[in-house]
């Protein structure tokens, strides 16, 4: 019997969150994880690519619309293609994931799983009241990450 406080037990395989990737991403020995808001400045991806080039690392990008949605939706497919093309032009290995239920957990999990040397996060300004009501994935990642976090407005 379950109650309101228990997490649901998932039965069966989890669906893949990966929407795009390079062929050799699973062999990448170094990684940088990117939390990419769909309304982010182009500087976020530019900074992530520059950091990956310096570290000779792959990029693992989580694309999300807000702290509470599981984008990319159908309208965001072109944006995923654009992100992919920019990373391909830089000559980097990559994977792009759609956001799951908890963006912060997903970013932190990817960073831990792949021993990321850096997390690059898109941030935006929020009032303290909005942070209280909506929470902040960025704030959680900054506080809980095991590696350095670069935030970009």
LINHUFEN-V6893 format. One record per backbone hydrogen bond with DSSP energy under -0.5 kcal/mol. CO is the residue of the C=O (numbers start at 1). NH is the residue of the N-H. E is the energy in kcal/mol with one decimal. If there is no record, write none. Layout:
# LINHUFEN-V6893
co:CO nh:NH e:E
co:CO nh:NH e:E
This chain:
# LINHUFEN-V6893
co:3 nh:6 e:-0.7
co:8 nh:10 e:-0.6
co:17 nh:98 e:-2.9
co:20 nh:96 e:-3.4
co:22 nh:25 e:-1.1
co:24 nh:27 e:-1.7
co:25 nh:28 e:-1.5
co:30 nh:58 e:-2.7
co:31 nh:117 e:-2.2
co:31 nh:118 e:-0.6
co:32 nh:60 e:-2.5
co:33 nh:120 e:-2.9
co:34 nh:36 e:-0.8
co:34 nh:62 e:-3.2
co:35 nh:37 e:-0.7
co:35 nh:122 e:-2.4
co:36 nh:64 e:-2.2
co:37 nh:40 e:-1.9
co:41 nh:44 e:-1.7
co:41 nh:45 e:-0.5
co:42 nh:46 e:-1.9
co:43 nh:47 e:-3.0
co:44 nh:48 e:-2.1
co:45 nh:49 e:-2.8
co:46 nh:50 e:-2.4
co:47 nh:51 e:-2.4
co:48 nh:52 e:-2.4
co:49 nh:53 e:-2.5
co:50 nh:54 e:-2.2
co:51 nh:55 e:-2.2
co:52 nh:56 e:-1.0
co:52 nh:57 e:-2.3
co:58 nh:32 e:-2.5
co:59 nh:61 e:-0.5
co:59 nh:95 e:-1.8
co:60 nh:34 e:-2.8
co:61 nh:63 e:-0.6
co:61 nh:97 e:-3.3
co:62 nh:36 e:-2.9
co:62 nh:64 e:-0.5
co:63 nh:99 e:-1.1
co:64 nh:38 e:-2.1
co:66 nh:69 e:-0.9
co:71 nh:99 e:-2.0
co:73 nh:76 e:-2.2
co:74 nh:77 e:-1.2
co:76 nh:80 e:-2.0
co:77 nh:81 e:-2.3
co:78 nh:82 e:-2.3
co:79 nh:83 e:-2.5
co:80 nh:84 e:-2.5
co:81 nh:85 e:-2.7
co:82 nh:86 e:-2.2
co:83 nh:87 e:-2.1
co:84 nh:88 e:-2.7
co:85 nh:89 e:-2.7
co:86 nh:90 e:-1.1
co:87 nh:92 e:-1.9
co:88 nh:91 e:-1.6
co:93 nh:59 e:-2.3
co:94 nh:22 e:-2.8
co:95 nh:61 e:-2.9
co:96 nh:19 e:-3.2
co:96 nh:20 e:-1.5
co:97 nh:63 e:-2.7
co:102 nh:106 e:-2.3
co:103 nh:107 e:-2.7
co:104 nh:108 e:-2.7
co:105 nh:109 e:-2.5
co:106 nh:110 e:-2.5
co:107 nh:111 e:-2.3
co:108 nh:112 e:-2.3
co:109 nh:113 e:-3.0
co:110 nh:114 e:-2.3
co:111 nh:116 e:-2.6
co:112 nh:115 e:-1.0
co:117 nh:148 e:-0.5
co:118 nh:33 e:-2.1
co:119 nh:121 e:-0.5
co:119 nh:150 e:-3.2
co:120 nh:35 e:-2.8
co:121 nh:152 e:-2.9
co:127 nh:131 e:-2.1
co:128 nh:132 e:-1.9
co:129 nh:133 e:-2.0
co:130 nh:134 e:-3.0
co:131 nh:135 e:-2.0
co:136 nh:140 e:-2.0
co:137 nh:141 e:-2.5
co:138 nh:142 e:-2.7
co:139 nh:143 e:-2.2
co:140 nh:144 e:-2.3
co:141 nh:145 e:-2.1
co:148 nh:119 e:-1.9
co:149 nh:151 e:-0.6
co:150 nh:121 e:-3.0
co:152 nh:123 e:-2.2
